[in-house]
Amino acid sequence: MDEVTQDQAPKGTPMTEGYCSWHNRIAKDVERIQLSEAGSGGRVHYACPPCIGVFKLTPYSGQ
Ligand SMILES: [Zn+2]
């Protein structure tokens, strides 16, 4: 039990898997999207990187 070949979990690369509200599928590396209250209906939405690009979304950055 001394094998050190397990380096399949590199640190520094968090896997944030979540539901993309734009293509309606689970996706990796989703980001929380900033929407106006009117546009989001008061809910939090997440989008995957491709959808962020296609729909020109703005990732949430506020505190
Ligand atoms: Zn998407």
PDB file of the backbone (N, CA, C, O) and the ligand in Angstrom, with CONECT records:
HET     ZN  A 101       1
ATOM      1  N   MET A   1       0.822  -1.207   0.000  1.00  0.00           N
ATOM      2  CA  MET A   1       0.000   0.000   0.000  1.00  0.00           C
ATOM      3  C   MET A   1       0.859   1.263   0.000  1.00  0.00           C
ATOM      4  O   MET A   1       0.515   2.261   0.633  1.00  0.00           O
ATOM      5  N   ASP A   2       1.952   1.207  -0.699  1.00  0.00           N
ATOM      6  CA  ASP A   2       2.831   2.363  -0.728  1.00  0.00           C
ATOM      7  C   ASP A   2       2.893   3.025  -2.099  1.00  0.00           C
ATOM      8  O   ASP A   2       3.774   3.841  -2.369  1.00  0.00           O
ATOM      9  N   GLU A   3       1.976   2.674  -2.933  1.00  0.00           N
ATOM     10  CA  GLU A   3       2.011   3.247  -4.264  1.00  0.00           C
ATOM     11  C   GLU A   3       1.617   4.728  -4.243  1.00  0.00           C
ATOM     12  O   GLU A   3       0.644   5.119  -3.598  1.00  0.00           O
ATOM     13  N   VAL A   4       2.368   5.508  -4.936  1.00  0.00           N
ATOM     14  CA  VAL A   4       2.080   6.945  -4.970  1.00  0.00           C
ATOM     15  C   VAL A   4       1.766   7.381  -6.398  1.00  0.00           C
ATOM     16  O   VAL A   4       2.298   8.363  -6.916  1.00  0.00           O
ATOM     17  N   THR A   5       0.888   6.612  -6.996  1.00  0.00           N
ATOM     18  CA  THR A   5       0.524   6.928  -8.381  1.00  0.00           C
ATOM     19  C   THR A   5      -0.827   7.631  -8.458  1.00  0.00           C
ATOM     20  O   THR A   5      -1.410   7.789  -9.530  1.00  0.00           O
ATOM     21  N   GLN A   6      -1.304   8.046  -7.287  1.00  0.00           N
ATOM     22  CA  GLN A   6      -2.612   8.697  -7.293  1.00  0.00           C
ATOM     23  C   GLN A   6      -2.471  10.204  -7.313  1.00  0.00           C
ATOM     24  O   GLN A   6      -2.409  10.839  -6.261  1.00  0.00           O
ATOM     25  N   ASP A   7      -2.423  10.762  -8.467  1.00  0.00           N
ATOM     26  CA  ASP A   7      -2.411  12.224  -8.546  1.00  0.00           C
ATOM     27  C   ASP A   7      -3.490  12.663  -9.530  1.00  0.00           C
ATOM     28  O   ASP A   7      -3.261  13.470 -10.430  1.00  0.00           O
ATOM     29  N   GLN A   8      -4.668  12.101  -9.320  1.00  0.00           N
ATOM     30  CA  GLN A   8      -5.766  12.418 -10.220  1.00  0.00           C
ATOM     31  C   GLN A   8      -6.604  13.590  -9.725  1.00  0.00           C
ATOM     32  O   GLN A   8      -7.568  13.993 -10.375  1.00  0.00           O
ATOM     33  N   ALA A   9      -6.231  14.130  -8.577  1.00  0.00           N
ATOM     34  CA  ALA A   9      -6.994  15.248  -8.039  1.00  0.00           C
ATOM     35  C   ALA A   9      -6.090  16.451  -7.847  1.00  0.00           C
ATOM     36  O   ALA A   9      -5.733  16.798  -6.721  1.00  0.00           O
ATOM     37  N   PRO A  10      -5.727  17.073  -8.931  1.00  0.00           N
ATOM     38  CA  PRO A  10      -4.844  18.246  -8.832  1.00  0.00           C
ATOM     39  C   PRO A  10      -5.498  19.362  -8.040  1.00  0.00           C
ATOM     40  O   PRO A  10      -6.669  19.687  -8.237  1.00  0.00           O
ATOM     41  N   LYS A  11      -4.723  19.936  -7.149  1.00  0.00           N
ATOM     42  CA  LYS A  11      -5.276  21.018  -6.345  1.00  0.00           C
ATOM     43  C   LYS A  11      -5.240  22.317  -7.138  1.00  0.00           C
ATOM     44  O   LYS A  11      -4.415  22.486  -8.035  1.00  0.00           O
ATOM     45  N   GLY A  12      -6.121  23.210  -6.806  1.00  0.00           N
ATOM     46  CA  GLY A  12      -6.155  24.491  -7.489  1.00  0.00           C
ATOM     47  C   GLY A  12      -7.101  24.508  -8.659  1.00  0.00           C
ATOM     48  O   GLY A  12      -7.265  25.531  -9.322  1.00  0.00           O
ATOM     49  N   THR A  13      -7.731  23.367  -8.917  1.00  0.00           N
ATOM     50  CA  THR A  13      -8.710  23.338 -10.006  1.00  0.00           C
ATOM     51  C   THR A  13     -10.040  22.836  -9.473  1.00  0.00           C
ATOM     52  O   THR A  13     -10.402  21.678  -9.680  1.00  0.00           O
ATOM     53  N   PRO A  14     -10.757  23.696  -8.795  1.00  0.00           N
ATOM     54  CA  PRO A  14     -12.050  23.299  -8.233  1.00  0.00           C
ATOM     55  C   PRO A  14     -13.044  22.938  -9.323  1.00  0.00           C
ATOM     56  O   PRO A  14     -13.195  23.650 -10.316  1.00  0.00           O
ATOM     57  N   MET A  15     -13.708  21.829  -9.114  1.00  0.00           N
ATOM     58  CA  MET A  15     -14.715  21.398 -10.075  1.00  0.00           C
ATOM     59  C   MET A  15     -16.072  21.883  -9.594  1.00  0.00           C
ATOM     60  O   MET A  15     -16.669  21.314  -8.680  1.00  0.00           O
ATOM     61  N   THR A  16     -16.529  22.910 -10.207  1.00  0.00           N
ATOM     62  CA  THR A  16     -17.838  23.423  -9.826  1.00  0.00           C
ATOM     63  C   THR A  16     -18.864  22.975 -10.846  1.00  0.00           C
ATOM     64  O   THR A  16     -19.022  23.569 -11.913  1.00  0.00           O
ATOM     65  N   GLU A  17     -19.547  21.918 -10.485  1.00  0.00           N
ATOM     66  CA  GLU A  17     -20.555  21.382 -11.389  1.00  0.00           C
ATOM     67  C   GLU A  17     -21.917  21.916 -10.974  1.00  0.00           C
ATOM     68  O   GLU A  17     -22.244  21.951  -9.788  1.00  0.00           O
ATOM     69  N   GLY A  18     -22.685  22.319 -11.927  1.00  0.00           N
ATOM     70  CA  GLY A  18     -23.986  22.860 -11.581  1.00  0.00           C
ATOM     71  C   GLY A  18     -24.914  22.885 -12.778  1.00  0.00           C
ATOM     72  O   GLY A  18     -24.589  22.421 -13.871  1.00  0.00           O
ATOM     73  N   TYR A  19     -26.058  23.435 -12.527  1.00  0.00           N
ATOM     74  CA  TYR A  19     -27.106  23.450 -13.546  1.00  0.00           C
ATOM     75  C   TYR A  19     -27.038  24.745 -14.343  1.00  0.00           C
ATOM     76  O   TYR A  19     -27.177  25.836 -13.790  1.00  0.00           O
ATOM     77  N   CYS A  20     -26.826  24.614 -15.627  1.00  0.00           N
ATOM     78  CA  CYS A  20     -26.784  25.791 -16.487  1.00  0.00           C
ATOM     79  C   CYS A  20     -28.207  26.172 -16.872  1.00  0.00           C
ATOM     80  O   CYS A  20     -28.926  25.396 -17.501  1.00  0.00           O
ATOM     81  N   SER A  21     -28.597  27.375 -16.486  1.00  0.00           N
ATOM     82  CA  SER A  21     -29.972  27.827 -16.740  1.00  0.00           C
ATOM     83  C   SER A  21     -30.213  28.130 -18.210  1.00  0.00           C
ATOM     84  O   SER A  21     -31.355  28.332 -18.624  1.00  0.00           O
ATOM     85  N   TRP A  22     -29.146  28.165 -19.002  1.00  0.00           N
ATOM     86  CA  TRP A  22     -29.329  28.585 -20.393  1.00  0.00           C
ATOM     87  C   TRP A  22     -29.488  27.413 -21.349  1.00  0.00           C
ATOM     88  O   TRP A  22     -30.284  27.484 -22.285  1.00  0.00           O
ATOM     89  N   HIS A  23     -28.739  26.332 -21.126  1.00  0.00           N
ATOM     90  CA  HIS A  23     -28.996  25.180 -21.990  1.00  0.00           C
ATOM     91  C   HIS A  23     -29.673  24.050 -21.215  1.00  0.00           C
ATOM     92  O   HIS A  23     -29.864  22.947 -21.726  1.00  0.00           O
ATOM     93  N   ASN A  24     -30.028  24.355 -19.976  1.00  0.00           N
ATOM     94  CA  ASN A  24     -30.830  23.438 -19.161  1.00  0.00           C
ATOM     95  C   ASN A  24     -30.223  22.061 -18.999  1.00  0.00           C
ATOM     96  O   ASN A  24     -30.904  21.043 -19.125  1.00  0.00           O
ATOM     97  N   ARG A  25     -28.933  22.047 -18.719  1.00  0.00           N
ATOM     98  CA  ARG A  25     -28.242  20.788 -18.442  1.00  0.00           C
ATOM     99  C   ARG A  25     -27.231  21.029 -17.333  1.00  0.00           C
ATOM    100  O   ARG A  25     -26.826  22.160 -17.066  1.00  0.00           O
ATOM    101  N   ILE A  26     -26.828  19.917 -16.684  1.00  0.00           N
ATOM    102  CA  ILE A  26     -25.731  20.011 -15.734  1.00  0.00           C
ATOM    103  C   ILE A  26     -24.442  20.228 -16.521  1.00  0.00           C
ATOM    104  O   ILE A  26     -24.201  19.565 -17.530  1.00  0.00           O
ATOM    105  N   ALA A  27     -23.631  21.146 -16.059  1.00  0.00           N
ATOM    106  CA  ALA A  27     -22.379  21.442 -16.750  1.00  0.00           C
ATOM    107  C   ALA A  27     -21.280  21.674 -15.727  1.00  0.00           C
ATOM    108  O   ALA A  27     -21.536  21.940 -14.553  1.00  0.00           O
ATOM    109  N   LYS A  28     -20.043  21.565 -16.211  1.00  0.00           N
ATOM    110  CA  LYS A  28     -18.910  21.804 -15.323  1.00  0.00           C
ATOM    111  C   LYS A  28     -18.503  23.267 -15.383  1.00  0.00           C
ATOM    112  O   LYS A  28     -18.731  23.965 -16.371  1.00  0.00           O
ATOM    113  N   ASP A  29     -17.891  23.703 -14.288  1.00  0.00           N
ATOM    114  CA  ASP A  29     -17.333  25.062 -14.229  1.00  0.00           C
ATOM    115  C   ASP A  29     -18.378  26.138 -14.460  1.00  0.00           C
ATOM    116  O   ASP A  29     -18.100  27.160 -15.088  1.00  0.00           O
ATOM    117  N   VAL A  30     -19.574  25.907 -13.954  1.00  0.00           N
ATOM    118  CA  VAL A  30     -20.602  26.934 -14.096  1.00  0.00           C
ATOM    119  C   VAL A  30     -20.249  28.130 -13.217  1.00  0.00           C
ATOM    120  O   VAL A  30     -19.576  28.003 -12.194  1.00  0.00           O
ATOM    121  N   GLU A  31     -20.714  29.260 -13.638  1.00  0.00           N
ATOM    122  CA  GLU A  31     -20.495  30.472 -12.862  1.00  0.00           C
ATOM    123  C   GLU A  31     -21.826  31.127 -12.554  1.00  0.00           C
ATOM    124  O   GLU A  31     -22.767  31.091 -13.348  1.00  0.00           O
ATOM    125  N   ARG A  32     -21.873  31.724 -11.374  1.00  0.00           N
ATOM    126  CA  ARG A  32     -23.078  32.440 -11.001  1.00  0.00           C
ATOM    127  C   ARG A  32     -23.194  33.681 -11.894  1.00  0.00           C
ATOM    128  O   ARG A  32     -22.217  34.395 -12.124  1.00  0.00           O
ATOM    129  N   ILE A  33     -24.391  33.912 -12.381  1.00  0.00           N
ATOM    130  CA  ILE A  33     -24.597  34.994 -13.331  1.00  0.00           C
ATOM    131  C   ILE A  33     -25.367  36.137 -12.704  1.00  0.00           C
ATOM    132  O   ILE A  33     -26.367  35.954 -12.010  1.00  0.00           O
ATOM    133  N   GLN A  34     -24.859  37.310 -12.978  1.00  0.00           N
ATOM    134  CA  GLN A  34     -25.502  38.520 -12.469  1.00  0.00           C
ATOM    135  C   GLN A  34     -26.656  38.895 -13.382  1.00  0.00           C
ATOM    136  O   GLN A  34     -26.463  39.179 -14.564  1.00  0.00           O
ATOM    137  N   LEU A  35     -27.835  38.892 -12.830  1.00  0.00           N
ATOM    138  CA  LEU A  35     -29.002  39.317 -13.597  1.00  0.00           C
ATOM    139  C   LEU A  35     -29.729  40.404 -12.827  1.00  0.00           C
ATOM    140  O   LEU A  35     -29.651  40.482 -11.601  1.00  0.00           O
ATOM    141  N   SER A  36     -30.423  41.222 -13.557  1.00  0.00           N
ATOM    142  CA  SER A  36     -31.268  42.203 -12.876  1.00  0.00           C
ATOM    143  C   SER A  36     -32.369  41.439 -12.152  1.00  0.00           C
ATOM    144  O   SER A  36     -32.707  40.320 -12.539  1.00  0.00           O
ATOM    145  N   GLU A  37     -32.919  42.023 -11.126  1.00  0.00           N
ATOM    146  CA  GLU A  37     -33.956  41.315 -10.384  1.00  0.00           C
ATOM    147  C   GLU A  37     -35.139  40.982 -11.261  1.00  0.00           C
ATOM    148  O   GLU A  37     -35.779  39.944 -11.097  1.00  0.00           O
ATOM    149  N   ALA A  38     -35.427  41.874 -12.199  1.00  0.00           N
ATOM    150  CA  ALA A  38     -36.541  41.626 -13.103  1.00  0.00           C
ATOM    151  C   ALA A  38     -36.233  40.431 -14.012  1.00  0.00           C
ATOM    152  O   ALA A  38     -37.106  39.609 -14.293  1.00  0.00           O
ATOM    153  N   GLY A  39     -34.980  40.349 -14.465  1.00  0.00           N
ATOM    154  CA  GLY A  39     -34.613  39.293 -15.398  1.00  0.00           C
ATOM    155  C   GLY A  39     -34.484  37.937 -14.748  1.00  0.00           C
ATOM    156  O   GLY A  39     -34.729  36.922 -15.399  1.00  0.00           O
ATOM    157  N   SER A  40     -34.107  37.886 -13.482  1.00  0.00           N
ATOM    158  CA  SER A  40     -33.866  36.602 -12.832  1.00  0.00           C
ATOM    159  C   SER A  40     -35.057  36.127 -12.033  1.00  0.00           C
ATOM    160  O   SER A  40     -35.102  34.976 -11.598  1.00  0.00           O
ATOM    161  N   GLY A  41     -36.017  37.001 -11.840  1.00  0.00           N
ATOM    162  CA  GLY A  41     -37.152  36.634 -11.009  1.00  0.00           C
ATOM    163  C   GLY A  41     -36.738  36.448  -9.561  1.00  0.00           C
ATOM    164  O   GLY A  41     -37.403  35.746  -8.799  1.00  0.00           O
ATOM    165  N   GLY A  42     -35.649  37.073  -9.193  1.00  0.00           N
ATOM    166  CA  GLY A  42     -35.191  36.985  -7.812  1.00  0.00           C
ATOM    167  C   GLY A  42     -34.442  35.704  -7.500  1.00  0.00           C
ATOM    168  O   GLY A  42     -34.118  35.448  -6.340  1.00  0.00           O
ATOM    169  N   ARG A  43     -34.157  34.886  -8.523  1.00  0.00           N
ATOM    170  CA  ARG A  43     -33.465  33.625  -8.289  1.00  0.00           C
ATOM    171  C   ARG A  43     -32.022  33.711  -8.779  1.00  0.00           C
ATOM    172  O   ARG A  43     -31.660  34.559  -9.594  1.00  0.00           O
ATOM    173  N   VAL A  44     -31.226  32.806  -8.253  1.00  0.00           N
ATOM    174  CA  VAL A  44     -29.828  32.754  -8.674  1.00  0.00           C
ATOM    175  C   VAL A  44     -29.711  31.835  -9.883  1.00  0.00           C
ATOM    176  O   VAL A  44     -30.266  30.736  -9.899  1.00  0.00           O
ATOM    177  N   HIS A  45     -28.990  32.294 -10.883  1.00  0.00           N
ATOM    178  CA  HIS A  45     -28.810  31.496 -12.083  1.00  0.00           C
ATOM    179  C   HIS A  45     -27.330  31.215 -12.308  1.00  0.00           C
ATOM    180  O   HIS A  45     -26.461  32.014 -11.961  1.00  0.00           O
ATOM    181  N   TYR A  46     -27.072  30.046 -12.905  1.00  0.00           N
ATOM    182  CA  TYR A  46     -25.701  29.683 -13.226  1.00  0.00           C
ATOM    183  C   TYR A  46     -25.610  29.370 -14.711  1.00  0.00           C
ATOM    184  O   TYR A  46     -26.569  28.907 -15.329  1.00  0.00           O
ATOM    185  N   ALA A  47     -24.435  29.634 -15.267  1.00  0.00           N
ATOM    186  CA  ALA A  47     -24.230  29.340 -16.679  1.00  0.00           C
ATOM    187  C   ALA A  47     -22.850  28.737 -16.887  1.00  0.00           C
ATOM    188  O   ALA A  47     -21.909  29.044 -16.155  1.00  0.00           O
ATOM    189  N   CYS A  48     -22.739  27.877 -17.891  1.00  0.00           N
ATOM    190  CA  CYS A  48     -21.459  27.270 -18.229  1.00  0.00           C
ATOM    191  C   CYS A  48     -20.681  28.240 -19.133  1.00  0.00           C
ATOM    192  O   CYS A  48     -21.270  29.132 -19.743  1.00  0.00           O
ATOM    193  N   PRO A  49     -19.375  28.063 -19.212  1.00  0.00           N
ATOM    194  CA  PRO A  49     -18.549  28.980 -20.019  1.00  0.00           C
ATOM    195  C   PRO A  49     -19.028  29.154 -21.462  1.00  0.00           C
ATOM    196  O   PRO A  49     -19.058  30.291 -21.933  1.00  0.00           O
ATOM    197  N   PRO A  50     -19.399  28.114 -22.183  1.00  0.00           N
ATOM    198  CA  PRO A  50     -19.891  28.317 -23.552  1.00  0.00           C
ATOM    199  C   PRO A  50     -21.114  29.209 -23.618  1.00  0.00           C
ATOM    200  O   PRO A  50     -21.217  30.057 -24.504  1.00  0.00           O
ATOM    201  N   CYS A  51     -22.044  29.028 -22.691  1.00  0.00           N
ATOM    202  CA  CYS A  51     -23.247  29.859 -22.701  1.00  0.00           C
ATOM    203  C   CYS A  51     -22.915  31.295 -22.315  1.00  0.00           C
ATOM    204  O   CYS A  51     -23.516  32.236 -22.833  1.00  0.00           O
ATOM    205  N   ILE A  52     -21.962  31.462 -21.409  1.00  0.00           N
ATOM    206  CA  ILE A  52     -21.542  32.815 -21.041  1.00  0.00           C
ATOM    207  C   ILE A  52     -21.054  33.546 -22.283  1.00  0.00           C
ATOM    208  O   ILE A  52     -21.327  34.733 -22.467  1.00  0.00           O
ATOM    209  N   GLY A  53     -20.327  32.824 -23.136  1.00  0.00           N
ATOM    210  CA  GLY A  53     -19.830  33.431 -24.353  1.00  0.00           C
ATOM    211  C   GLY A  53     -20.928  33.692 -25.365  1.00  0.00           C
ATOM    212  O   GLY A  53     -20.993  34.767 -25.960  1.00  0.00           O
ATOM    213  N   VAL A  54     -21.782  32.716 -25.556  1.00  0.00           N
ATOM    214  CA  VAL A  54     -22.824  32.829 -26.574  1.00  0.00           C
ATOM    215  C   VAL A  54     -23.830  33.919 -26.221  1.00  0.00           C
ATOM    216  O   VAL A  54     -24.243  34.704 -27.074  1.00  0.00           O
ATOM    217  N   PHE A  55     -24.215  33.950 -24.946  1.00  0.00           N
ATOM    218  CA  PHE A  55     -25.261  34.892 -24.539  1.00  0.00           C
ATOM    219  C   PHE A  55     -24.702  36.177 -23.936  1.00  0.00           C
ATOM    220  O   PHE A  55     -25.447  37.040 -23.473  1.00  0.00           O
ATOM    221  N   LYS A  56     -23.376  36.286 -23.951  1.00  0.00           N
ATOM    222  CA  LYS A  56     -22.729  37.492 -23.418  1.00  0.00           C
ATOM    223  C   LYS A  56     -23.196  37.776 -21.999  1.00  0.00           C
ATOM    224  O   LYS A  56     -23.654  38.874 -21.682  1.00  0.00           O
ATOM    225  N   LEU A  57     -23.068  36.758 -21.150  1.00  0.00           N
ATOM    226  CA  LEU A  57     -23.515  36.892 -19.779  1.00  0.00           C
ATOM    227  C   LEU A  57     -22.414  37.503 -18.922  1.00  0.00           C
ATOM    228  O   LEU A  57     -21.237  37.484 -19.280  1.00  0.00           O
ATOM    229  N   THR A  58     -22.824  38.034 -17.800  1.00  0.00           N
ATOM    230  CA  THR A  58     -21.864  38.652 -16.888  1.00  0.00           C
ATOM    231  C   THR A  58     -21.780  37.840 -15.604  1.00  0.00           C
ATOM    232  O   THR A  58     -22.731  37.824 -14.823  1.00  0.00           O
ATOM    233  N   PRO A  59     -20.647  37.160 -15.370  1.00  0.00           N
ATOM    234  CA  PRO A  59     -20.493  36.407 -14.134  1.00  0.00           C
ATOM    235  C   PRO A  59     -20.605  37.320 -12.915  1.00  0.00           C
ATOM    236  O   PRO A  59     -20.137  38.458 -12.921  1.00  0.00           O
ATOM    237  N   TYR A  60     -21.223  36.800 -11.898  1.00  0.00           N
ATOM    238  CA  TYR A  60     -21.446  37.561 -10.677  1.00  0.00           C
ATOM    239  C   TYR A  60     -20.126  37.800  -9.970  1.00  0.00           C
ATOM    240  O   TYR A  60     -19.364  36.865  -9.725  1.00  0.00           O
ATOM    241  N   SER A  61     -19.860  39.049  -9.646  1.00  0.00           N
ATOM    242  CA  SER A  61     -18.579  39.365  -9.008  1.00  0.00           C
ATOM    243  C   SER A  61     -18.754  40.198  -7.762  1.00  0.00           C
ATOM    244  O   SER A  61     -17.787  40.470  -7.051  1.00  0.00           O
ATOM    245  N   GLY A  62     -19.965  40.600  -7.493  1.00  0.00           N
ATOM    246  CA  GLY A  62     -20.199  41.468  -6.342  1.00  0.00           C
ATOM    247  C   GLY A  62     -20.123  40.702  -5.035  1.00  0.00           C
ATOM    248  O   GLY A  62     -20.278  39.481  -5.009  1.00  0.00           O
ATOM    249  N   GLN A  63     -19.887  41.415  -3.969  1.00  0.00           N
ATOM    250  CA  GLN A  63     -19.853  40.797  -2.647  1.00  0.00           C
ATOM    251  C   GLN A  63     -21.176  41.033  -1.935  1.00  0.00           C
ATOM    252  O   GLN A  63     -21.354  40.590  -0.800  1.00  0.00           O
TER     253      GLN A  63
HETATM  254 ZN    ZN A 101     -24.805  26.260 -20.728  1.00  0.00          ZN2+
END
